[in-house]
């Protein structure tokens, strides 16, 4: 008898091949056999009428802190993800010199909206080097596997100190030391290197990420460290603004060529430069044809900010009168906001002057919508706050104010930040058609107070599969073997004998996203948005059932994975 048999499901093996009804046998954490009428197992799962797929591999997450204190890496783990790559966007917590921990905490707080008190209480910083950080991660069992990228900001601050924070250029000695640190980290098991070149990444004080103005010479020097080791990939985030997308892409391409390693970059359809994504897609496709592996990672729906009284942001968070009551429990805050005098004061105050939220100015009422239950990620233009205000002859601020108070303050306003310029998902649909693109940017583990995109894997199936009718075999491939290959994980992503037994059993008919809610379970009682999905009958990691019906079983077979290729 084998350890586990998943009986009679429709096997979608992750290759893109048509599904077939078969049994899947698991022994010793790996797939032992796939076929009809396999012998019984010590444990069995009846998958009749269900889909049996590989576990999802998410290559863009931020569990760098949560993985230290938490064995359950939700939200990703409850959306079928069995392997997550963290350390993206150039931010993380190693290497770190004693006494400078607060610099990395401040940056993570601003860039990824993980509150500093949560990080200060949750992280013990019993490491200095990246290898020591990985050793600390190794000591904690989890419900999924994790892979770590070396974050440029941490490396730069470690080497250059205050000069890095002042955005000074690195000298030759700095570059040589950064190259050594990154190479040693990848040799020890890191999956590569990440960096950020966007003005959106800054601390709550308004300081830009230390990597913003890193010169090509610095990036190329670090890239040569990857070449020397012969493994790992590079991850870039950039605005692609100056002077045009092609110029910035050219810099990235030259750095990738120096590394001899593959690279990925974040690609979204911006609302202010609506055609830039098409140029970047063409440039990346051209690079791939010419043997330079640069792949764009794109979101399958709008990058959606959830504004509400439960979250860390709402349209009036920066006003003096709201700040005066922001500390109150929800019920007391709602009562105060319903007072005519408070309402009048807040609506008369400048929403932007006192805000510490750098994205607020980019959030137009034309792309703010009631979120609803079930949540609607593709709202029509006429349902926007601006459109509703025009119909009612009111200011958009008034409509937004009333929307925040709906459901006794438990409602959310959905703000489409990118990928919704023409009020459709046509950009994502186009990107889905290109073999060189990667589905991602879930940011699982980050933006805990105003973004809940860790549900991307479930949305891909529920929306693009069930509602839009795209082939489920291709949607599964794009989130399993494709992402595993991009990350350098040859032992997973396919249902194939000998490979790792990371598997989802999915009730296709029942699959649906639930409305996000707020939990207060982070260190120190910190809050985080959490969104569940219906339809996951079972999730299996290394042959152990970690979730049944969306609930944790207590099994913790996940581990830190060290780089393979």
C-alpha positions as CSV (number, residue, x, y, z in Angstrom):
1,X,0.0,0.0,0.0
2,X,1.1,3.6,-0.7
3,X,0.7,6.5,1.7
4,X,-2.2,8.2,-0.2
5,X,-4.4,7.7,-3.2
6,X,-6.4,10.4,-4.8
7,X,-9.2,8.4,-6.4
8,X,-11.1,9.0,-9.6
9,X,-10.5,12.7,-10.3
10,X,-9.9,14.5,-13.5
11,X,-6.2,14.9,-13.6
12,X,-5.0,18.2,-15.0
13,X,-1.3,17.5,-14.9
14,X,0.1,21.0,-15.4
15,X,1.6,20.4,-18.8
16,X,-1.4,21.9,-20.7
17,X,-2.5,18.4,-21.9
18,X,-6.2,17.6,-21.8
19,X,-7.5,16.3,-18.4
20,X,-8.2,12.6,-17.9
21,X,-9.9,10.6,-15.2
22,X,-7.2,8.7,-13.2
23,X,-6.0,7.8,-9.7
24,X,-2.9,9.5,-8.3
25,X,-0.8,7.4,-5.8
26,X,1.6,9.1,-3.4
27,X,4.5,7.5,-1.5
28,X,7.2,9.2,0.6
29,X,6.1,12.7,-0.4
30,X,6.4,12.0,-4.1
31,X,4.0,10.9,-6.9
32,X,4.3,7.1,-7.2
33,X,1.9,6.4,-10.0
34,X,-0.9,7.9,-12.1
35,X,-3.4,5.6,-13.8
36,X,-6.7,3.8,-13.6
37,X,-7.6,1.3,-10.8
38,X,-4.5,1.8,-8.6
39,X,-4.2,-0.3,-5.5
40,X,-5.6,1.1,-2.3
41,X,-3.7,3.5,-0.1
42,X,-3.4,3.9,3.6
43,X,-5.4,7.1,3.2
44,X,-7.7,7.9,0.3
45,X,-9.4,11.0,-1.1
46,X,-12.5,10.5,-3.3
47,X,-12.0,13.1,-6.1
48,X,-14.9,11.9,-8.3
49,X,-16.1,14.8,-10.3
50,X,-13.3,17.0,-9.0
51,X,-10.1,18.4,-10.6
52,X,-6.7,17.1,-9.5
53,X,-4.0,19.6,-10.2
54,X,-0.4,20.4,-9.2
55,X,0.0,22.8,-6.3
56,X,0.4,26.4,-7.5
57,X,3.8,28.1,-7.5
58,X,3.6,31.9,-6.8
59,X,6.8,33.7,-7.8
60,X,5.9,37.1,-6.3
61,X,5.2,37.2,-2.6
62,X,6.5,38.9,0.5
63,X,6.4,36.4,3.4
64,X,9.9,37.4,4.4
65,X,8.7,38.4,7.9
66,X,5.6,36.2,8.3
67,X,7.7,33.1,7.5
68,X,9.8,33.8,10.6
69,X,6.9,33.8,13.1
70,X,4.0,32.0,11.4
71,X,3.7,28.3,10.2
72,X,0.6,29.1,8.2
73,X,1.4,31.3,5.2
74,X,-2.1,32.5,4.5
75,X,-3.5,33.9,2.3
76,X,-1.5,32.0,-0.3
77,X,-1.8,28.6,1.4
78,X,-5.6,28.8,1.4
79,X,-5.6,29.5,-2.4
80,X,-3.9,26.4,-3.5
81,X,-0.3,27.7,-3.4
82,X,2.1,25.1,-2.3
83,X,5.4,27.0,-3.1
84,X,6.0,30.7,-2.7
85,X,9.0,32.8,-3.8
86,X,9.5,35.7,-1.4
87,X,12.0,38.6,-1.3
88,X,10.7,40.4,-4.3
89,X,10.9,44.2,-5.0
90,X,14.3,44.4,-3.4
91,X,13.1,44.5,0.2
92,X,13.7,42.0,3.0
93,X,15.5,41.4,6.3
94,X,18.9,40.1,5.4
95,X,21.7,40.7,5.4
96,X,21.5,43.1,8.3
97,X,24.1,44.8,10.5
98,X,23.2,44.8,14.3
99,X,21.7,48.2,15.1
100,X,20.3,48.8,11.6
101,X,17.3,46.5,11.8
102,X,14.9,49.5,12.0
103,X,16.0,50.7,8.6
104,X,14.8,47.5,6.9
105,X,11.6,47.5,9.0
106,X,10.8,51.1,8.0
107,X,11.3,50.2,4.3
108,X,9.2,47.1,4.5
109,X,6.5,49.0,6.3
110,X,6.3,51.7,3.6
111,X,6.8,49.5,0.5
112,X,4.7,46.6,1.5
113,X,2.3,47.9,4.2
114,X,3.4,45.6,7.0
115,X,3.2,47.7,10.2
116,X,6.5,48.4,12.0
117,X,5.2,47.2,15.4
118,X,4.2,43.9,13.8
119,X,7.6,43.4,12.3
120,X,9.4,44.6,15.5
121,X,7.6,42.1,17.6
122,X,7.6,39.3,15.1
123,X,11.2,39.3,14.1
124,X,14.0,38.5,16.5
125,X,16.9,39.2,14.0
126,X,18.9,36.3,15.2
127,X,20.9,36.5,11.9
128,X,23.2,38.8,10.1
129,X,24.1,37.2,6.8
130,X,21.6,35.9,4.3
131,X,22.8,32.4,4.9
132,X,22.0,32.8,8.6
133,X,18.6,34.2,7.7
134,X,17.9,31.1,5.7
135,X,19.1,28.9,8.5
136,X,16.6,30.6,10.8
137,X,13.8,30.0,8.2
138,X,14.9,26.3,8.0
139,X,14.1,25.8,11.7
140,X,10.3,26.5,11.3
141,X,7.9,24.0,9.8
142,X,5.2,25.4,7.5
143,X,2.1,24.5,5.5
144,X,3.9,25.5,2.2
145,X,7.4,25.6,0.8
146,X,9.2,28.9,0.5
147,X,12.0,30.1,-1.7
148,X,14.0,33.3,-1.0
149,X,15.5,36.0,-3.2
150,X,18.3,38.3,-2.0
151,X,16.9,41.8,-1.6
152,X,19.0,44.6,-3.1
153,X,17.9,47.2,-0.5
154,X,19.1,45.1,2.4
155,X,22.4,44.4,0.6
156,X,23.0,48.0,-0.3
157,X,22.3,49.2,3.3
158,X,24.5,46.5,4.7
159,X,27.4,47.5,2.5
160,X,27.0,51.3,2.2
161,X,25.1,52.3,5.3
162,X,23.8,55.9,5.3
163,X,25.2,56.4,1.9
164,X,22.7,53.9,0.5
165,X,19.8,55.6,2.3
166,X,21.0,58.9,0.8
167,X,20.8,57.3,-2.7
168,X,24.5,57.8,-3.4
169,X,26.1,55.9,-6.2
170,X,28.1,52.8,-5.3
171,X,31.9,52.9,-5.7
172,X,33.9,50.0,-7.1
173,X,34.6,48.6,-3.6
174,X,30.9,48.7,-2.8
175,X,30.0,46.9,-6.0
176,X,32.6,44.2,-5.4
177,X,31.2,43.6,-1.8
178,X,27.6,43.5,-3.0
179,X,28.6,41.0,-5.7
180,X,30.3,38.8,-3.2
181,X,27.3,38.9,-0.8
182,X,24.8,38.0,-3.4
183,X,26.9,35.3,-4.9
184,X,27.5,33.7,-1.5
185,X,23.7,33.9,-0.7
186,X,22.8,32.2,-4.0
187,X,25.5,29.6,-3.5
188,X,23.9,29.0,0.0
189,X,20.5,28.5,-1.5
190,X,18.9,31.8,-2.4
191,X,16.9,31.7,-5.7
192,X,18.4,34.9,-7.0
193,X,18.3,38.7,-6.6
194,X,15.6,41.3,-6.6
195,X,15.7,45.1,-7.0
196,X,13.3,48.1,-7.2
197,X,13.6,51.2,-9.4
198,X,10.1,52.7,-8.7
199,X,9.3,55.9,-7.0
200,X,6.3,54.2,-5.5
201,X,8.5,52.3,-3.1
202,X,9.3,54.5,-0.1
203,X,9.1,54.6,3.6
204,X,6.1,56.2,5.5
205,X,8.4,59.1,6.0
206,X,8.6,59.6,2.3
207,X,12.2,58.3,1.8
208,X,12.7,56.4,-1.4
209,X,14.0,52.9,-1.5
210,X,17.8,52.8,-1.4
211,X,18.0,51.1,-4.7
212,X,16.0,53.7,-6.7
213,X,19.0,55.3,-8.4
214,X,21.4,52.4,-8.5
215,X,23.5,52.8,-11.6
216,X,23.9,50.2,-14.4
217,X,27.4,49.5,-13.3
218,X,26.2,48.5,-9.8
219,X,23.5,46.2,-11.2
220,X,25.8,44.6,-13.7
221,X,28.4,44.0,-11.1
222,X,25.9,42.2,-8.9
223,X,24.7,40.3,-12.0
224,X,28.2,39.0,-12.6
225,X,28.0,37.4,-9.1
226,X,25.0,35.3,-10.4
227,X,27.0,34.4,-13.5
228,X,29.9,33.1,-11.3
229,X,27.6,30.9,-9.3
230,X,25.7,29.7,-12.4
231,X,22.2,29.7,-10.9
232,X,19.4,32.0,-9.7
233,X,17.3,34.6,-11.5
234,X,16.9,38.4,-11.3
235,X,13.6,40.2,-10.5
236,X,13.1,43.9,-11.4
237,X,10.4,46.5,-10.5
238,X,10.6,49.7,-12.4
239,X,8.4,52.7,-13.5
240,X,9.9,52.5,-17.0
241,X,9.5,56.3,-17.1
242,X,12.7,58.0,-18.1
243,X,13.1,58.9,-20.8
244,X,10.9,56.1,-22.2
245,X,10.2,52.4,-21.6
246,X,12.7,51.3,-24.2
247,X,15.6,53.1,-22.5
248,X,15.0,51.5,-19.1
249,X,14.3,48.1,-20.6
250,X,17.6,48.4,-22.5
251,X,19.4,48.8,-19.2
252,X,17.7,45.8,-17.7
253,X,18.5,43.7,-20.8
254,X,22.2,44.6,-20.7
255,X,22.3,43.7,-17.0
256,X,20.6,40.4,-17.7
257,X,23.0,39.6,-20.5
258,X,25.9,40.2,-18.1
259,X,24.4,37.8,-15.6
260,X,23.8,35.0,-18.1
261,X,20.7,34.2,-16.0
262,X,17.0,34.6,-16.6
263,X,15.0,37.6,-15.3
264,X,11.5,38.7,-14.7
265,X,9.9,42.2,-14.3
266,X,6.6,43.5,-13.2
267,X,4.3,44.6,-16.0
268,X,0.9,46.3,-15.5
269,X,-1.4,48.3,-17.7
270,X,-1.0,51.8,-16.2
271,X,-3.8,54.3,-16.2
272,X,-1.6,57.3,-17.0
273,X,0.4,55.7,-19.8
274,X,-2.0,53.3,-21.3
275,X,0.2,52.0,-24.2
276,X,3.5,51.5,-22.3
277,X,2.7,47.9,-21.4
278,X,2.4,47.0,-25.1
279,X,5.8,48.4,-25.8
280,X,7.4,46.5,-22.9
281,X,5.6,43.3,-23.9
282,X,7.1,43.6,-27.5
283,X,10.5,44.3,-26.1
284,X,10.5,41.3,-23.8
285,X,9.2,39.1,-26.6
286,X,12.0,40.3,-28.8
287,X,14.6,39.6,-26.1
288,X,13.3,36.1,-25.6
289,X,13.4,35.4,-29.4
290,X,17.0,36.6,-29.3
291,X,18.0,34.3,-26.5
292,X,17.8,36.8,-23.6
293,X,15.3,35.3,-21.1
294,X,13.4,38.3,-19.7
295,X,9.8,37.5,-18.8
296,X,7.1,40.0,-17.7
297,X,5.0,39.1,-14.6
298,X,1.5,40.5,-14.9
299,X,-1.7,40.6,-12.7
300,X,-4.8,38.7,-13.8
301,X,-7.1,41.5,-12.6
302,X,-6.9,45.1,-11.5
303,X,-4.3,45.8,-8.8
304,X,-7.1,46.6,-6.4
305,X,-6.8,48.7,-3.2
306,X,-9.5,48.1,-0.7
307,X,-10.3,51.2,1.2
308,X,-12.4,51.0,4.3
309,X,-12.7,51.8,8.0
310,X,-11.4,48.3,8.8
311,X,-8.3,48.7,6.7
312,X,-5.2,51.0,6.9
313,X,-6.5,53.4,4.3
314,X,-9.6,55.2,3.3
315,X,-10.1,58.3,1.1
316,X,-10.2,60.5,4.3
317,X,-7.4,58.9,6.3
318,X,-5.2,62.0,5.9
319,X,-7.7,64.6,7.1
320,X,-7.1,66.1,10.6
321,X,-10.6,65.3,11.8
322,X,-10.4,61.7,10.7
323,X,-7.0,61.3,12.3
324,X,-8.5,62.5,15.6
325,X,-10.9,59.6,15.7
326,X,-8.9,56.9,13.9
327,X,-7.8,55.3,17.1
328,X,-11.4,54.5,18.2
329,X,-12.9,51.0,17.9
330,X,-14.9,50.6,14.7
331,X,-18.4,51.0,16.3
332,X,-17.4,54.2,18.0
333,X,-15.7,55.5,14.9
334,X,-18.8,54.8,12.8
335,X,-20.9,56.7,15.4
336,X,-18.6,59.6,15.3
337,X,-18.5,59.7,11.5
338,X,-22.3,59.8,11.4
339,X,-22.4,63.0,13.4
340,X,-23.3,65.9,11.0
341,X,-20.6,68.1,12.5
342,X,-17.8,65.5,12.0
343,X,-19.1,64.7,8.5
344,X,-19.0,68.4,7.5
345,X,-15.5,69.0,8.9
346,X,-14.0,65.9,7.1
347,X,-15.6,66.7,3.8
348,X,-14.3,70.3,4.0
349,X,-10.7,69.3,4.7
350,X,-7.8,68.5,2.3
351,X,-7.7,64.8,1.8
352,X,-4.1,64.8,0.5
353,X,-2.1,67.2,2.7
354,X,-1.8,65.0,5.7
355,X,-1.8,61.6,4.0
356,X,1.2,59.3,4.4
357,X,-0.2,57.1,1.6
358,X,1.8,57.9,-1.6
359,X,-0.7,56.3,-3.9
360,X,-3.7,58.3,-2.8
361,X,-3.2,61.0,-5.4
362,X,-3.4,58.3,-8.1
363,X,-6.7,57.0,-6.9
364,X,-9.4,58.7,-8.9
365,X,-13.1,58.5,-8.0
366,X,-13.6,57.5,-11.6
367,X,-12.0,54.1,-10.6
368,X,-13.5,53.7,-7.2
369,X,-16.4,51.3,-6.8
370,X,-18.6,49.6,-4.2
371,X,-17.0,46.2,-3.7
372,X,-20.0,44.1,-2.9
373,X,-20.5,40.5,-1.7
374,X,-19.6,38.4,-3.6
375,X,-16.8,40.7,-4.6
376,X,-16.8,42.2,-8.1
377,X,-13.4,42.8,-9.7
378,X,-14.8,43.9,-13.0
379,X,-17.3,46.7,-12.1
380,X,-18.8,48.7,-15.0
381,X,-17.9,52.4,-15.4
382,X,-21.4,53.5,-14.5
383,X,-21.0,52.0,-11.0
384,X,-18.1,54.2,-10.1
385,X,-18.3,56.7,-7.3
386,X,-17.8,59.5,-9.8
387,X,-20.7,58.2,-12.0
388,X,-23.0,57.8,-9.0
389,X,-22.2,61.3,-7.8
390,X,-23.0,62.8,-11.2
391,X,-26.3,61.0,-11.3
392,X,-27.2,62.2,-7.8
393,X,-25.9,65.7,-8.2
394,X,-23.5,65.3,-5.3
395,X,-19.7,65.6,-4.8
396,X,-17.9,62.3,-5.2
397,X,-16.4,62.8,-1.6
398,X,-20.0,62.6,-0.2
399,X,-20.8,59.4,-2.0
400,X,-17.5,57.9,-0.8
401,X,-18.1,59.0,2.8
402,X,-21.5,57.3,2.8
403,X,-20.1,54.1,1.2
404,X,-17.6,53.8,4.0
405,X,-20.4,53.8,6.5
406,X,-22.4,51.0,4.8
407,X,-22.8,47.7,6.6
408,X,-21.8,49.5,9.9
409,X,-18.4,50.3,8.6
410,X,-17.6,46.8,7.4
411,X,-17.8,47.6,3.7
412,X,-14.9,48.3,1.3
413,X,-14.4,50.6,-1.6
414,X,-12.6,48.9,-4.5
415,X,-10.0,51.1,-6.1
416,X,-8.6,50.0,-9.4
417,X,-5.0,51.3,-9.3
418,X,-3.7,49.7,-12.5
419,X,-4.9,47.2,-15.2
420,X,-8.4,48.9,-15.6
421,X,-7.8,51.9,-17.7
422,X,-10.7,51.2,-20.1
423,X,-12.8,49.5,-17.5
424,X,-12.1,46.1,-18.9
425,X,-9.5,43.3,-18.4
426,X,-8.5,43.3,-22.0
427,X,-4.9,44.0,-21.2
428,X,-4.7,40.9,-18.9
429,X,-6.5,38.9,-21.6
430,X,-3.9,39.9,-24.2
431,X,-1.1,39.1,-21.8
432,X,-2.6,35.7,-21.1
433,X,-2.2,34.9,-24.8
434,X,1.6,35.4,-24.8
435,X,3.7,32.4,-23.9
436,X,6.5,34.6,-22.6
437,X,4.4,36.2,-19.8
438,X,3.9,34.9,-16.3
439,X,0.8,35.2,-14.1
440,X,1.7,36.8,-10.8
441,X,2.1,39.9,-8.6
442,X,-0.2,38.5,-5.9
443,X,2.1,40.1,-3.2
444,X,1.0,37.4,-0.8
445,X,2.0,38.4,2.8
446,X,2.2,42.1,2.0
447,X,-0.1,45.2,1.9
448,X,-2.0,43.6,4.8
449,X,-4.2,46.6,5.4
450,X,-5.4,47.6,2.0
451,X,-4.7,45.0,-0.7
452,X,-6.0,41.4,-0.7
453,X,-4.5,40.0,-3.9
454,X,-3.2,36.7,-2.5
455,X,-6.3,35.3,-4.0
456,X,-5.0,35.7,-7.5
457,X,-4.6,31.9,-8.1
458,X,-8.3,31.3,-7.3
459,X,-9.4,34.3,-9.3
460,X,-7.6,33.0,-12.4
461,X,-9.7,29.8,-12.3
462,X,-13.0,31.3,-11.1
463,X,-13.0,34.3,-13.5
464,X,-10.8,33.4,-16.5
465,X,-11.9,29.8,-16.4
466,X,-15.5,29.6,-15.2
467,X,-16.7,33.1,-16.4
468,X,-14.6,33.7,-19.5
469,X,-14.2,30.1,-20.7
470,X,-10.5,29.9,-21.1
471,X,-9.2,26.3,-21.1
472,X,-8.6,25.1,-17.5
473,X,-5.7,23.0,-18.6
474,X,-3.8,26.2,-19.8
475,X,-4.8,28.2,-16.7
476,X,-3.4,25.4,-14.5
477,X,-0.2,25.2,-16.5
478,X,0.3,28.9,-16.2
479,X,0.3,28.7,-12.4
480,X,2.2,25.4,-12.0
481,X,4.8,24.1,-14.4
482,X,5.3,27.5,-16.0
483,X,5.9,29.4,-12.7
484,X,8.0,26.5,-11.4
485,X,10.2,26.6,-14.5
486,X,10.6,30.4,-14.2
487,X,11.7,30.1,-10.6
488,X,14.1,27.2,-11.2
489,X,12.1,24.4,-9.5
490,X,12.4,21.3,-11.7
491,X,11.0,19.0,-9.1
492,X,7.4,20.3,-9.0
493,X,4.7,21.9,-11.1
494,X,3.6,18.7,-12.9
495,X,1.7,15.6,-11.9
496,X,4.3,13.1,-12.9
497,X,5.8,10.0,-11.2
498,X,8.9,10.9,-9.3
499,X,8.0,14.5,-8.8
500,X,7.1,16.2,-5.6
501,X,3.5,15.5,-4.5
502,X,2.2,19.0,-4.2
503,X,-1.5,18.7,-5.3
504,X,-4.9,20.5,-5.2
505,X,-8.2,18.7,-5.3
506,X,-10.7,21.3,-6.6
507,X,-14.5,21.3,-6.8
508,X,-14.8,23.2,-10.0
509,X,-18.5,23.9,-9.7
510,X,-18.2,25.3,-6.2
511,X,-15.0,27.3,-6.8
512,X,-15.7,31.0,-5.8
513,X,-14.0,33.8,-4.0
514,X,-15.5,35.1,-0.7
515,X,-15.6,38.6,0.5
516,X,-12.4,39.7,2.3
517,X,-12.5,40.3,6.0
518,X,-10.1,41.7,8.6
519,X,-8.2,39.5,11.1
520,X,-6.3,40.8,14.1
521,X,-3.8,38.0,14.4
522,X,-0.5,39.5,13.5
523,X,2.2,39.9,16.3
524,X,1.0,42.6,18.7
525,X,-2.6,42.2,17.5
526,X,-1.9,43.7,14.1
527,X,-4.6,43.5,11.5
528,X,-4.5,42.0,8.0
529,X,-7.0,41.4,5.2
530,X,-7.9,37.8,4.6
531,X,-9.9,36.4,1.7
532,X,-11.0,32.8,1.5
533,X,-12.2,30.7,-1.4
534,X,-14.7,27.9,-1.7
535,X,-14.0,24.8,-3.7
536,X,-10.7,23.6,-2.4
537,X,-11.5,20.1,-1.2
538,X,-7.9,19.4,-0.3
539,X,-4.4,20.8,-0.7
540,X,-1.5,18.4,-0.4
541,X,2.2,19.4,0.2
542,X,4.9,16.8,0.0
543,X,2.2,14.1,0.3
544,X,0.6,15.5,3.4
545,X,-2.9,16.9,3.4
546,X,-2.5,20.5,4.8
547,X,-6.0,21.8,4.1
548,X,-9.4,20.1,3.8
549,X,-12.3,22.2,2.7
550,X,-10.2,25.3,3.2
551,X,-9.4,24.5,6.8
552,X,-5.9,23.7,8.1
553,X,-5.3,20.1,9.2
554,X,-2.3,20.9,11.3
555,X,0.1,19.1,9.0
556,X,3.3,21.3,8.4
557,X,5.4,19.5,5.7
558,X,6.6,22.8,4.1
559,X,10.2,23.8,4.2
560,X,12.7,26.3,3.0
561,X,13.8,25.2,-0.5
562,X,17.3,25.9,-1.6
563,X,18.1,26.9,-5.2
564,X,18.5,24.1,-7.7
565,X,19.2,25.8,-11.0
